Structure formats: C-alpha cells, structure tokens
Amino acid sequence: MKKKFMTILIGSMILLPTSVAAQTNGGGPGIGNYPDIPRIPARSPSAYIAYNDGLNIATVCFRTTVEGAEIVLYKNGVGVESISGNAEAGTQIPLYLPAYGSGEFTIYVKRGTTLLAVYNITL
C-alpha cells in the first residue's frame, strides 16, 4: 500500500510540472509577453458611446438587439434630446453636439431602469 501511494505521488509530481517566470514589464491583463493580443471583457456591454473629436459627433453603438432603448442627451443638466425605440445589433446613432451649442453634455443610453452606457464631454 505504501509503495503504491509513493508511486502515485511521485508519478503525479512528474506529470504535473510547474514553472515560474518573472515578467520584465510589470504584468497585468493585456500586458506582458503578449501585449498585442486583444483581451475581451467578461461581460460585453450591449451599447457603448464613441466620440469623434474632429467632427464633434458622439455615436451610440448597439452590440446586441435592445428593445425599448432610450438615448437621452443632457446639456448643462437639462434634457435637450430624447430618442427611444428598438435598436438592432449593429445600429449606430450619431449625435452632432455643436447643434445644441456649447456646454457640458451627458449622454445616457438606457433600457427601462437599466443604464447601458453613459458619456460626458464639454464643448
């Protein structure tokens, strides 16, 4: 029995090699020996907001189909635009912010009471 146990123990140590190596540049997700490999977040949001500095256009992008989506644009804390409806995956809705003047803008993308995305910018 003792001989069997020792054989299993030594065999498992040989079959399960371990190696430890130090990273030269700090480590972390997406960093290290393979910085160019894209990392996908555990939960991908169904909507996000992209902003183009040169054109001053904020684009609301939907990754998945969202029923009852609502986009609300606030300028200096006051609602100036509201768009609602169903959005299919791949839908992009541009918002030309200079059309509303200058100030502090906040864009909310919601589905019911669930906040899907938010973006703040000052023009």
N, C-alpha and C positions, 0 to 999 in steps of 0.2 A: 504494500500500500504506500509506504514511504517512498519507495523507488518510483512508483507511478506518479505520485504527486510531484516529486522533484523533476521528473522528465517533462511533465506538462508545464511546470513553472519555467524551466529553462527553455523549453521549446517556444513558449509564448513570448519570452523575452527576446528570442532571436527573431521571431516572426513579426513582432511589433517594434520596429526600430524607431527611435526618436531622434530628432535632430533639432538643435537650437542654433539660431543665427541672429546676429545683431544687425539692425538696419542702419545704414550710414546716414540717412537724411531724415530721421525723426519718426517715420512710420505714420500710421493713421490710415483711414479709409481713402483709397484713391491715391495714396502717396506711397512711396517705397520703390521697390524694384520695377513696378509696372504702373507708372503714373498715367499712361495713355489709355488704359483700359477703363471704359466708362462704368460707373457704378450706378445701379438702378436703386432708387429708394424702395424701402419695404412696401410702402403704400403709395402708389402713384395718385396724385390728385386728379379729379375729374375735370378741373378747369384751372387755368393759370392766366396771368396777365403779362404780356410782353410790351416793352416800351421802346420806341424808336426816337432817339434824341434829335436826330437831324430833321425829322418830319413832325415831331411833337405829336405822334399818334400812339395811343395806347390800344393794343389789340387784345381782346378777350378771346381765348382759345379754349375749346372744349375737347378733351381727350376721349370722353365717353358720352353716350347719349344721356342728356339730363332733361327730364320732364319737369316743367314748372320752374325753369331757370329765370332768375331776375338779376339784371345788371342795374345798379344804382350808382349814379355819379354825383358826388357832392363837391361843391366849390365853397371854400371857407366855411364849412359846416352846414351849408344849406343845399338841399337836394335840387339839382338843376336838370337831371335827365333820369328816366327810368325806362328800361326795356325789359319786357317779360315775354315768355313763351317757351316752347320746347326747342332744345338745341340737339342736333345730331352730332355724333362723333366727327371731329374734323371741322366743325363750324368755327369761323373766325369773324368776330365783330369788331371793326375799327371804330375808335372814338377820337375825333380830331379835337384835341383840347383847346387850342387857341380860339376856336369858335365861341368858347364860353368866356373869353377874356383871360386875364392873369389872376393868379392867386394860388391857394393851396387846394389841390384836388385829391380826393379819395374815391377809389372805385371799389365797390363791393360786388361780388358775384355770389348769389345765394340760391338755395333751393329750399323753400319754406323757411324754417328757422336755422337751417344748416348753412354756415358760411363756407363757401368753396374756395374763394380767393379774395385777397384784398391788396390794393396797391396805393401808395401815397407818392405824390410828386408836387413840387412847387414850380410854377412857371412865372 
